[in-house]
């Protein structure tokens, strides 16, 4: 079974990116039998990352760390703030690196544009931490994609959310299993060897 962790980076009540993220997690669980969990950074305040200050006694951060370690795949969802991810998302990413290695990431961005620079900026730390990124992301455009009651009115968006749920389940397990095999194997010509 694939374990997928969604991380909602918006601090806005009724956030479109968080709404889309919840739909991906729901579909991954119900249709593809993934185990899913959500870290909503609006509800879980994580201290600003400071390498000189120990956060090991912070209960919220301890919980988040357990969930990050447990996950095989992640969905990072952020609003587009001036062409960049939210500060809350960047702060969370600053805490982890080894935990992301060999795991699969998908991206959702709420943007009046296409959110491409935001997705690229989330992909950069993932790549630096040896994570795998899906070759596509999902851009949400608020009122164009959701009706007043919060239901999707854009069939194309619905299909893309379904695709992300499926791909994170399938590729997340394949890549994670191979990464673990490589860590425990004898092949020296794999990047996974540096993590054993």
N, C-alpha and C positions, 0 to 999 in steps of 0.2 A: 504494500500500500504506500502511496506517495503522500508525504506530509507537506502541505502548502501553507505558508504563512503570508498573510496579507498585511502590509504596513500602510496605514492611512496617514498621509503627511499633512492633511489640511486641518486647520484649526477652526474652520468655518462650520457653523451649525448647518445641517442639511447640505453638506458638500456634495457636489456632483461626482468628483473623483472617488470619494468614499462610497457613494451609492453604487457606482459602477464596480468598484472593488468587491463590495459585498455580493453583487450578482455573480461575479466570477467565482468567488469562494463557494457560494450556494450551488452553482452548477457543477463545480469540481466535486463537491461532496455528494450531491444527489445523483448526478448522471455518471460520474466517473469514479465513484467510491474512494475519493481522496479524503484523508483526514485534513481538516482545515482549521485555522485559527486566525483571529484578527487582532492586530496591535493598532489601536486608534490613538494617535499621538495627541488628539484633542482631549482625550479622557485620561491618558497616562502621561503625566508630565515627567520627562526625563531630564536630569540635570544637564546643564551645558557641559560638553566634554572638556575636561581639563586634565592633561596627562600628569599634572603635578598634585592632583587631589584625588584621593581614593574615594571611589563610589561604591565600594564593595558592600557597604551596609544599607544601600538604598534598596528597599524592597521592590519597588517598581522595576528598577533596572535589573535586579536579580531575576524577576519573572520574565522580562523581555529577553534577557540573555538565555535563559532556559529554552524559550520558544525559538529563538534564532538558531541555537545549536541543534534543536530537534528537527528543524525543517529541511526538506530536500529541495524545495522550490520556494520562491518568493514572488509576490506581486507588489511592486512599489507604486503607490498612487499619490500624486502630488498635484496641486494647482500650479499654474504657470505664473510665477511672480517675476515679472520683468525679464522673462526669458530664462529663468532658473527655477530649480526646485525650491520648495519651502525650506525655511531655516530649520524647522522641526525635523524634516527628513534628512537634511544634511547632518544635523547633530546626531541623529541615530546612526547614520552610516559611519560617522567618525569613531564610534565605539568598537566596531567590529572589523576584522579582516580575515583571520584564519577561519573563522566560522562560515565565511562565504565561499571559500575555495571549493571548487568542484560541484557547486550547486547552480541551479538554473533560475534565471530572473526574467520576469515579465514586467511591463511598464504601462501605466495608465496616467494620462495627464488631462486635466481640465484646462482648456485654453480657448481663447477667442481666435487664436491662430491655430497652427497644427501641433504646437507643443514639441516640435522636433528638437529644439535646443535643450529643453528640459529633459527629454528622454536621453539625449546624448550626455548631459551632465550627470544623470543618474547612472548611465552605463560606464562612465569613466571610473568612479571608485569601485564598481563591481569588477571591471576588467583588471584594475590594479590589485584587487584582492583575489584574482584567479577564479572569478565566477564566470558562468556562461550566460550570455544574454540571448533572449529570443530575437530573431532577426526582424521583428516588427514590434510596434507598440500601438496602443489605442489612445486616440485623442477624443475627448468629450467636449462638446460645445453646448453646455447647459440647456437652455430653453429650446435649442434646435433638436436635441436628442431625447429630452424628457418632457412629459406633459406636466400639468400643474399638480397632479397627484403623485408624481415621482415615478411613473411607469415609462418605460422606453417607448418612444414613438418612431424611432429610426430603426428599420429592420436591418440595415447594414451594421449598425452598432451592435444589435442583438447577436448577429452572426459572428462578429469579431470577438465579442465577449465569450461566446460558446467556444470558438476556436482557441482562445487563450486558456480557458479552463481545461480543455482537452490536451493541448500541447504541454502545459505545465505539468499535468499529471503524467503523460507518457514520457516526454523527454526528461522531465525531472528525475524520474525513476531510472531511466536508462543511463543518464549521465552520472548520477550519484552512485549507482551500482558499479559502473565502470571505474569511477574515481576510487572507490573503496577497494576494488580488485587491484587497481594499480598501486595503491598505497601498500597493500599486503603482498604484492608480487615481487618478482625478481628483475623485472624489466627496468633497467636504469635510464632508458630513454623516454621518460614520461615526466611531465611537470608535477604529477602527484607525488613522486618520490621525495620531494623536498618537504612534504608534510608528515612523513612518518618518523 
